[in-house]
Amino acid sequence: MTEEERSYLYPPPERGFSIAHPEKVEETSYDTTKKAAHIVSDVSSKVSSKLGHVNIWRNPREYLRPVFNGVYYIWNHFPPLSWFGYGVIALNAIPLAVFLVFLFCTTAFVLSITGVGIVLAEGFFVGLGLIFFVPVVCVMCFAALSTAFFTVFGYGCFRGLSFILRNLGIIAEEVAIDANAAFKGAKKALEEERYG
């Protein structure tokens, strides 16, 4: 960095600032902010030019390729290391297999115990829920069934009575129920009571 750049970026401090001259303080703070922004942009541009563009969408294996290449080189060019690796694999294969079988069996055992415990706990809570659910369902089914029976009974009585009265000649035509006419009649009756 040249002396001129250094003097521009880091000027010698001025003495004699006081509260009596706030414009000097404002100018200095503005200049300091401007210089700090210039320094930050300069550093970031230098860092990005040194690093270059990093592609984040590359395969993660590419990041470990230098490590794998180094290990592969040492494995092929330093035979005692490969002998040691093969020896470790050969001597630890049986203990590792025993350990994995033990791990599998203990995991299966623990999961079976917890599974039974969970089934028992869930069964308890399902039973507790059924204590309330079954009576409610029975009452609702009885209410629906009795409502259906009374509705069918009422409709059957209506049809039977209509048939008998028509055959006796008391009523000459089919009795029809018009809900809109009934509501209009009820509304008219209420209006006559109020205003009439």
C-alpha positions as CSV (number, residue, x, y, z in Angstrom):
1,M,0.0,0.0,0.0
2,T,1.5,3.3,-1.0
3,E,1.8,6.2,1.3
4,E,-0.9,8.1,-0.6
5,E,-3.4,5.3,-0.1
6,R,-2.5,5.0,3.5
7,S,-3.0,8.7,4.1
8,Y,-6.3,8.6,2.3
9,L,-7.6,5.5,4.2
10,Y,-6.0,6.5,7.6
11,P,-5.6,10.3,7.8
12,P,-3.9,11.7,10.8
13,P,-6.4,12.6,13.5
14,E,-7.5,16.2,13.7
15,R,-7.3,17.8,17.1
16,G,-9.7,20.4,18.5
17,F,-13.1,18.9,17.8
18,S,-15.6,20.1,20.3
19,I,-19.3,20.1,20.8
20,A,-19.3,23.7,19.6
21,H,-18.5,22.5,16.0
22,P,-21.0,19.6,15.3
23,E,-20.6,20.0,11.6
24,K,-17.0,18.9,11.8
25,V,-18.0,15.8,13.8
26,E,-20.7,15.0,11.2
27,E,-18.3,15.4,8.3
28,T,-15.7,13.2,10.1
29,S,-18.3,10.5,10.8
30,Y,-19.5,10.6,7.2
31,D,-15.9,10.3,6.0
32,T,-15.2,7.5,8.4
33,T,-18.2,5.5,7.3
34,K,-17.3,6.1,3.6
35,K,-13.8,4.9,4.2
36,A,-15.0,1.8,6.1
37,A,-17.3,0.9,3.3
38,H,-14.5,1.3,0.8
39,I,-12.2,-0.9,2.9
40,V,-14.9,-3.6,3.3
41,S,-15.6,-3.6,-0.5
42,D,-11.9,-3.7,-1.3
43,V,-11.3,-6.7,1.1
44,S,-14.3,-8.6,-0.2
45,S,-13.3,-8.1,-3.8
46,K,-9.8,-9.3,-3.1
47,V,-11.0,-12.3,-1.2
48,S,-13.5,-13.3,-3.9
49,S,-10.9,-12.9,-6.6
50,K,-8.5,-15.1,-4.6
51,L,-11.1,-17.8,-3.9
52,G,-12.8,-17.6,-7.2
53,H,-16.3,-18.9,-7.7
54,V,-17.4,-21.7,-5.5
55,N,-20.1,-23.9,-7.0
56,I,-22.4,-25.1,-4.2
57,W,-24.1,-27.6,-6.5
58,R,-21.1,-29.8,-6.9
59,N,-21.3,-33.4,-5.8
60,P,-20.3,-33.7,-2.2
61,R,-17.9,-36.5,-3.1
62,E,-15.8,-33.9,-5.0
63,Y,-15.0,-32.1,-1.7
64,L,-13.5,-35.3,-0.2
65,R,-11.6,-36.3,-3.4
66,P,-8.3,-34.8,-2.2
67,V,-8.5,-36.7,1.0
68,F,-9.3,-40.0,-0.8
69,N,-6.5,-39.4,-3.3
70,G,-4.0,-38.9,-0.4
71,V,-5.2,-42.0,1.4
72,Y,-5.1,-44.1,-1.8
73,Y,-1.6,-42.8,-2.6
74,I,-0.3,-43.7,0.9
75,W,-2.0,-47.1,0.8
76,N,-0.4,-48.0,-2.5
77,H,3.1,-46.6,-1.9
78,F,3.6,-47.5,1.8
79,P,3.2,-51.3,2.1
80,P,3.4,-51.6,5.9
81,L,0.3,-49.4,6.2
82,S,-1.6,-51.7,3.9
83,W,-0.3,-54.8,5.8
84,F,-1.5,-53.2,9.0
85,G,-4.9,-52.4,7.5
86,Y,-5.4,-56.0,6.2
87,G,-4.2,-57.4,9.6
88,V,-6.7,-55.2,11.5
89,I,-9.5,-56.4,9.2
90,A,-8.5,-60.0,9.4
91,L,-8.0,-60.1,13.2
92,N,-11.1,-58.1,14.0
93,A,-13.6,-59.7,11.6
94,I,-14.8,-62.3,14.1
95,P,-15.1,-60.0,17.1
96,L,-16.8,-57.5,15.0
97,A,-19.3,-60.1,13.7
98,V,-20.0,-61.3,17.3
99,F,-20.5,-57.7,18.4
100,L,-22.9,-56.9,15.5
101,V,-24.9,-60.1,16.3
102,F,-25.0,-59.2,20.0
103,L,-26.0,-55.6,19.1
104,F,-28.8,-56.9,16.7
105,C,-30.1,-59.4,19.4
106,T,-30.1,-56.9,22.2
107,T,-31.8,-54.3,20.0
108,A,-34.5,-56.8,19.0
109,F,-35.0,-57.8,22.6
110,V,-35.3,-54.2,23.8
111,L,-37.6,-53.4,21.0
112,S,-39.8,-56.4,21.7
113,I,-40.0,-55.5,25.4
114,T,-40.9,-51.9,24.5
115,G,-43.3,-53.1,21.8
116,V,-45.1,-55.2,24.4
117,G,-45.1,-52.3,26.8
118,I,-46.5,-49.9,24.2
119,V,-49.1,-52.4,23.2
120,L,-50.2,-52.9,26.8
121,A,-50.2,-49.1,27.4
122,E,-52.2,-48.5,24.3
123,G,-54.6,-51.3,25.1
124,F,-55.2,-49.8,28.5
125,F,-56.0,-46.4,27.0
126,V,-58.1,-47.9,24.3
127,G,-60.0,-49.8,27.0
128,L,-60.4,-46.6,29.0
129,G,-61.7,-44.8,25.9
130,L,-64.1,-47.7,25.2
131,I,-65.6,-47.3,28.7
132,F,-67.0,-44.0,27.5
133,F,-67.4,-44.6,23.8
134,V,-69.4,-47.8,23.9
135,P,-72.3,-46.5,26.1
136,V,-72.5,-43.3,24.0
137,V,-72.6,-45.4,20.8
138,C,-75.3,-47.6,22.3
139,V,-77.4,-44.6,23.3
140,M,-77.0,-42.9,20.0
141,C,-77.9,-46.1,18.1
142,F,-81.0,-46.6,20.2
143,A,-82.0,-43.0,19.7
144,A,-81.5,-43.3,15.9
145,L,-83.4,-46.7,15.8
146,S,-86.3,-45.4,17.9
147,T,-86.5,-42.2,15.8
148,A,-86.6,-44.3,12.6
149,F,-89.3,-46.6,14.1
150,F,-91.5,-43.7,15.2
151,T,-91.0,-42.0,11.8
152,V,-91.9,-45.2,9.9
153,F,-94.8,-45.8,12.3
154,G,-96.1,-42.2,11.9
155,Y,-95.8,-42.3,8.1
156,G,-97.5,-45.7,7.9
157,C,-100.4,-44.4,10.1
158,F,-100.7,-41.3,7.9
159,R,-100.7,-43.4,4.7
160,G,-103.1,-45.9,6.1
161,L,-105.5,-43.3,7.5
162,S,-105.4,-41.4,4.2
163,F,-106.2,-44.7,2.3
164,I,-109.1,-45.4,4.7
165,L,-110.5,-41.9,4.5
166,R,-110.2,-41.8,0.8
167,N,-112.1,-45.1,0.4
168,L,-114.8,-43.9,2.7
169,G,-115.1,-40.8,0.6
170,I,-114.3,-38.3,3.4
171,I,-111.3,-37.0,1.4
172,A,-111.4,-37.0,-2.3
173,E,-107.8,-36.4,-3.4
174,E,-104.3,-37.1,-2.2
175,V,-103.3,-35.1,0.8
176,A,-100.2,-33.1,-0.1
177,I,-98.0,-31.2,2.3
178,D,-96.5,-28.0,1.0
179,A,-93.9,-26.6,3.4
180,N,-93.8,-23.2,1.8
181,A,-97.5,-22.8,2.0
182,A,-97.4,-23.8,5.7
183,F,-94.7,-21.3,6.4
184,K,-96.6,-18.6,4.5
185,G,-99.7,-19.4,6.4
186,A,-97.9,-19.3,9.8
187,K,-96.3,-16.0,8.9
188,K,-99.6,-14.5,7.8
189,A,-101.2,-15.6,11.1
190,L,-98.4,-14.0,13.1
191,E,-98.8,-10.7,11.2
192,E,-102.5,-10.7,11.7
193,E,-102.0,-11.2,15.5
194,R,-99.5,-8.3,15.7
195,Y,-101.2,-5.8,13.4
196,G,-104.6,-7.0,13.3
